[in-house]
């Protein structure tokens, strides 16, 4: 009974396994058949394309078609082999299944071994394809590694190995850094000597040392007491090492803030200030207080004051806040009685901050533009007389410029843009063309007081006094009066006499001197043209020169003097010998 029951069970297991095998085998064969069919379809597609290429391009197309066939065949041949092997293996498994489950499994294993590990199996084929790629990758890695290696100099200093450097200049630069660090200010540390040795070796990328790293190692090898700190450099000078630099940085910013105004500006120290972290001798470490005291101090520098028109020795001393003795110590021979000329330079003391601050600021401002002068002819007036028909009016331009300052003193101005706001109005001057009678050019006033001279400048209004004689409102050393008038205005002889000088005369430029019968001499300076010559007799009112700006002069005018006792006599106040005349608004008189 039991025997009868086992047989159907064994038969049931076999039938169930056979059913699984059959279904699995059919599904596998079906899927592989689908893959082969798809590859065949792709092959036929490229074959049709090749056929069309052959038809269109003839001989070239045939070549391409044969090439595609060979390529397709090479790609498809492994799959065709695998397909045949699987079909043969499937048939073998079916035959062995009739013998039992284990023979069928053994047949399946043999088929899998042939397909995967056979002479042309899948794994072997994949290895044949992959090995060249793997070899290329391996070769590439070898080349990359070789390229990452570099040759460097193995450096020894005084026989001690230091490391690797790119070239010998790294050592020379590091040696300078070390010597600078150990000779801080007035340090008594002796100069160390360093002897270097080199050998060439191959090292990895990034294995070489910088000059600063080498300097640290060289300092360590000295056997001196060293500490890590921040070396402070102003320009190219080493001012000591700091353990902390926060307060110094804050002070530096405060020094710059004094000059900051906001807007478009660049504010920086004239000398570059930098910190170099590293190892320093302990004796070169200074406190932040000492550095702050240094950078906030002032230093005395030599500078010059340039004399301008209107300056006097007393006025210069007042402006500079110096005593006569202090200025005389710097300028031997200077005193309150010194004669000063425009452009003279006086050496003075001036304090400047230890750290000069440079500021470049964009500024926009208005500037006046000069007007042109036009001349017309007027036949109703004598030659040398002129009349202003239309006063000139200066124009206005809006200027934007980059202005540079050092310690608040302007050093450079670069114009960026200039836009006209108002156009200038030309000045029109009418010039007389009527011929001047010989010798006398102006009529002598009736009832002229005895001893009074004729006003020496002609023109429409005779000009105006712009500067009095020294002691009466004029600047120091000014020995006469200045009468401003347009260029070319006639100058007349203030009194009859003999011309004793008519030539260029030092700072007077073109100058005329006339000796009068009473022994007095009148002087007419800065003329543009001379109408007389030395030895010539002239009469009061005779044309002797034209107004100009020759010699030490800053504008068109006639410098008029009266001297007692001849050409080199003492100068007296000309106002006492002339009729009253108009003073310029800026003229000081007392």
HUCORNOR-V386988 format. One record per residue. N is the residue number from 1. RES is the residue in one small letter. SS is DSSP state (A for helix, B for strand, O for the rest). Layout:
[[N | RES | SS] [N | RES | SS]]
This chain:
[[1 | x | O] [2 | x | A] [3 | x | A] [4 | x | A] [5 | x | A] [6 | x | A] [7 | x | A] [8 | x | A] [9 | x | A] [10 | x | A] [11 | x | A] [12 | x | A] [13 | x | A] [14 | x | A] [15 | x | A] [16 | x | A] [17 | x | A] [18 | x | A] [19 | x | A] [20 | x | A] [21 | x | A] [22 | x | A] [23 | x | A] [24 | x | A] [25 | x | A] [26 | x | A] [27 | x | A] [28 | x | A] [29 | x | A] [30 | x | A] [31 | x | A] [32 | x | A] [33 | x | A] [34 | x | A] [35 | x | A] [36 | x | A] [37 | x | A] [38 | x | A] [39 | x | A] [40 | x | A] [41 | x | A] [42 | x | A] [43 | x | A] [44 | x | A] [45 | x | A] [46 | x | A] [47 | x | A] [48 | x | A] [49 | x | A] [50 | x | A] [51 | x | A] [52 | x | A] [53 | x | A] [54 | x | A] [55 | x | A] [56 | x | A] [57 | x | A] [58 | x | O] [59 | x | A] [60 | x | A] [61 | x | A] [62 | x | A] [63 | x | A] [64 | x | A] [65 | x | A] [66 | x | A] [67 | x | A] [68 | x | A] [69 | x | A] [70 | x | A] [71 | x | A] [72 | x | A] [73 | x | A] [74 | x | A] [75 | x | A] [76 | x | A] [77 | x | A] [78 | x | A] [79 | x | A] [80 | x | A] [81 | x | A] [82 | x | A] [83 | x | A] [84 | x | A] [85 | x | A] [86 | x | A] [87 | x | A] [88 | x | A] [89 | x | A] [90 | x | A] [91 | x | A] [92 | x | A] [93 | x | A] [94 | x | A] [95 | x | A] [96 | x | A] [97 | x | A] [98 | x | O] [99 | x | O] [100 | x | O] [101 | x | A] [102 | x | A] [103 | x | A] [104 | x | A] [105 | x | A] [106 | x | A] [107 | x | A] [108 | x | A] [109 | x | A] [110 | x | A] [111 | x | A] [112 | x | A] [113 | x | A] [114 | x | A] [115 | x | A] [116 | x | A] [117 | x | A] [118 | x | O] [119 | x | O] [120 | x | O] [121 | x | O] [122 | x | A] [123 | x | A] [124 | x | A] [125 | x | A] [126 | x | A] [127 | x | A] [128 | x | A] [129 | x | A] [130 | x | A] [131 | x | A] [132 | x | A] [133 | x | A] [134 | x | A] [135 | x | A] [136 | x | A] [137 | x | A] [138 | x | A] [139 | x | A] [140 | x | A] [141 | x | A] [142 | x | A] [143 | x | A] [144 | x | A] [145 | x | A] [146 | x | A] [147 | x | A] [148 | x | A] [149 | x | B] [150 | x | B] [151 | x | B] [152 | x | B] [153 | x | B] [154 | x | B] [155 | x | B] [156 | x | B] [157 | x | B] [158 | x | O] [159 | x | O] [160 | x | B] [161 | x | B] [162 | x | B] [163 | x | B] [164 | x | B] [165 | x | B] [166 | x | O] [167 | x | O] [168 | x | A] [169 | x | A] [170 | x | A] [171 | x | A] [172 | x | A] [173 | x | A] [174 | x | A] [175 | x | A] [176 | x | A] [177 | x | A] [178 | x | A] [179 | x | A] [180 | x | A] [181 | x | A] [182 | x | A] [183 | x | O] [184 | x | O] [185 | x | O] [186 | x | O] [187 | x | O] [188 | x | O] [189 | x | O] [190 | x | O] [191 | x | O] [192 | x | O] [193 | x | O] [194 | x | O] [195 | x | O] [196 | x | B] [197 | x | B] [198 | x | B] [199 | x | B] [200 | x | B] [201 | x | B] [202 | x | B] [203 | x | B] [204 | x | B] [205 | x | O] [206 | x | O] [207 | x | O] [208 | x | B] [209 | x | O] [210 | x | O] [211 | x | A] [212 | x | A] [213 | x | A] [214 | x | A] [215 | x | A] [216 | x | A] [217 | x | A] [218 | x | A] [219 | x | A] [220 | x | A] [221 | x | O] [222 | x | O] [223 | x | O] [224 | x | O] [225 | x | O] [226 | x | B] [227 | x | B] [228 | x | B] [229 | x | B] [230 | x | B] [231 | x | B] [232 | x | B] [233 | x | B] [234 | x | B] [235 | x | O] [236 | x | O] [237 | x | B] [238 | x | B] [239 | x | B] [240 | x | B] [241 | x | B] [242 | x | B] [243 | x | O] [244 | x | O] [245 | x | O] [246 | x | A] [247 | x | A] [248 | x | A] [249 | x | A] [250 | x | A] [251 | x | A] [252 | x | A] [253 | x | A] [254 | x | A] [255 | x | A] [256 | x | A] [257 | x | A] [258 | x | O] [259 | x | O] [260 | x | O] [261 | x | O] [262 | x | O] [263 | x | O] [264 | x | O] [265 | x | B] [266 | x | B] [267 | x | B] [268 | x | B] [269 | x | B] [270 | x | O] [271 | x | O] [272 | x | O] [273 | x | B] [274 | x | B] [275 | x | B] [276 | x | B] [277 | x | B] [278 | x | B] [279 | x | B] [280 | x | B] [281 | x | B] [282 | x | A] [283 | x | A] [284 | x | A] [285 | x | B] [286 | x | O] [287 | x | O] [288 | x | A] [289 | x | A] [290 | x | A] [291 | x | A] [292 | x | A] [293 | x | A] [294 | x | A] [295 | x | A] [296 | x | O] [297 | x | O] [298 | x | B] [299 | x | B] [300 | x | B] [301 | x | B] [302 | x | B] [303 | x | B] [304 | x | B] [305 | x | B] [306 | x | B] [307 | x | O] [308 | x | O] [309 | x | O] [310 | x | O] [311 | x | O] [312 | x | O] [313 | x | A] [314 | x | A] [315 | x | A] [316 | x | A] [317 | x | A] [318 | x | A] [319 | x | A] [320 | x | A] [321 | x | O] [322 | x | O] [323 | x | O] [324 | x | A] [325 | x | A] [326 | x | A] [327 | x | A] [328 | x | A] [329 | x | A] [330 | x | A] [331 | x | O] [332 | x | O] [333 | x | O] [334 | x | O] [335 | x | O] [336 | x | O] [337 | x | O] [338 | x | O] [339 | x | O] [340 | x | O] [341 | x | O] [342 | x | O] [343 | x | O] [344 | x | O] [345 | x | B] [346 | x | B] [347 | x | B] [348 | x | B] [349 | x | B] [350 | x | B] [351 | x | B] [352 | x | B] [353 | x | B] [354 | x | O] [355 | x | O] [356 | x | O] [357 | x | B] [358 | x | B] [359 | x | B] [360 | x | B] [361 | x | B] [362 | x | B] [363 | x | B] [364 | x | B] [365 | x | B] [366 | x | B] [367 | x | B] [368 | x | B] [369 | x | B] [370 | x | O] [371 | x | O] [372 | x | O] [373 | x | B] [374 | x | B] [375 | x | B] [376 | x | B] [377 | x | B] [378 | x | B] [379 | x | B] [380 | x | B] [381 | x | B] [382 | x | B] [383 | x | O] [384 | x | O] [385 | x | O] [386 | x | B] [387 | x | B] [388 | x | B] [389 | x | B] [390 | x | B] [391 | x | O] [392 | x | O] [393 | x | B] [394 | x | O] [395 | x | B] [396 | x | B] [397 | x | B] [398 | x | B] [399 | x | B] [400 | x | B] [401 | x | B] [402 | x | B] [403 | x | B] [404 | x | B] [405 | x | B] [406 | x | B] [407 | x | O] [408 | x | O] [409 | x | B] [410 | x | B] [411 | x | B] [412 | x | B] [413 | x | B] [414 | x | B] [415 | x | B] [416 | x | B] [417 | x | B] [418 | x | B] [419 | x | B] [420 | x | B] [421 | x | B] [422 | x | B] [423 | x | O] [424 | x | O] [425 | x | B] [426 | x | O] [427 | x | B] [428 | x | B] [429 | x | B] [430 | x | B] [431 | x | B] [432 | x | B] [433 | x | B] [434 | x | B] [435 | x | O] [436 | x | O] [437 | x | O] [438 | x | O] [439 | x | O] [440 | x | O] [441 | x | O] [442 | x | O] [443 | x | O] [444 | x | O] [445 | x | O] [446 | x | O] [447 | x | O] [448 | x | O] [449 | x | O] [450 | x | O] [451 | x | O] [452 | x | O] [453 | x | B] [454 | x | O] [455 | x | O] [456 | x | O] [457 | x | B] [458 | x | O] [459 | x | O] [460 | x | O] [461 | x | O] [462 | x | O] [463 | x | O] [464 | x | B] [465 | x | B] [466 | x | B] [467 | x | B] [468 | x | O] [469 | x | O] [470 | x | B] [471 | x | O] [472 | x | O] [473 | x | O] [474 | x | B] [475 | x | O] [476 | x | O] [477 | x | O] [478 | x | O] [479 | x | O] [480 | x | O] [481 | x | B] [482 | x | B] [483 | x | B] [484 | x | B] [485 | x | O] [486 | x | O] [487 | x | O] [488 | x | O] [489 | x | O] [490 | x | B] [491 | x | B] [492 | x | B] [493 | x | O] [494 | x | O] [495 | x | O] [496 | x | O] [497 | x | B] [498 | x | B] [499 | x | B] [500 | x | B] [501 | x | B] [502 | x | B] [503 | x | B] [504 | x | B] [505 | x | O] [506 | x | A] [507 | x | A] [508 | x | A] [509 | x | O] [510 | x | B] [511 | x | B] [512 | x | B] [513 | x | B] [514 | x | B] [515 | x | B] [516 | x | O] [517 | x | O] [518 | x | O] [519 | x | O] [520 | x | O] [521 | x | B] [522 | x | B] [523 | x | B] [524 | x | B] [525 | x | B] [526 | x | B] [527 | x | B] [528 | x | O] [529 | x | B] [530 | x | B] [531 | x | O] [532 | x | O] [533 | x | O] [534 | x | O] [535 | x | O] [536 | x | O] [537 | x | B] [538 | x | B] [539 | x | O] [540 | x | O] [541 | x | O] [542 | x | O] [543 | x | B] [544 | x | B] [545 | x | B] [546 | x | B] [547 | x | O] [548 | x | B] [549 | x | O] [550 | x | O] [551 | x | O] [552 | x | O] [553 | x | O] [554 | x | O] [555 | x | O] [556 | x | O] [557 | x | B] [558 | x | B] [559 | x | B] [560 | x | B] [561 | x | B] [562 | x | B] [563 | x | B] [564 | x | B] [565 | x | O] [566 | x | O] [567 | x | O] [568 | x | O] [569 | x | O] [570 | x | B] [571 | x | B] [572 | x | B] [573 | x | O] [574 | x | A] [575 | x | A] [576 | x | A] [577 | x | A] [578 | x | B] [579 | x | O] [580 | x | O] [581 | x | O] [582 | x | O] [583 | x | B] [584 | x | O] [585 | x | O] [586 | x | O] [587 | x | O] [588 | x | O] [589 | x | O] [590 | x | O]]
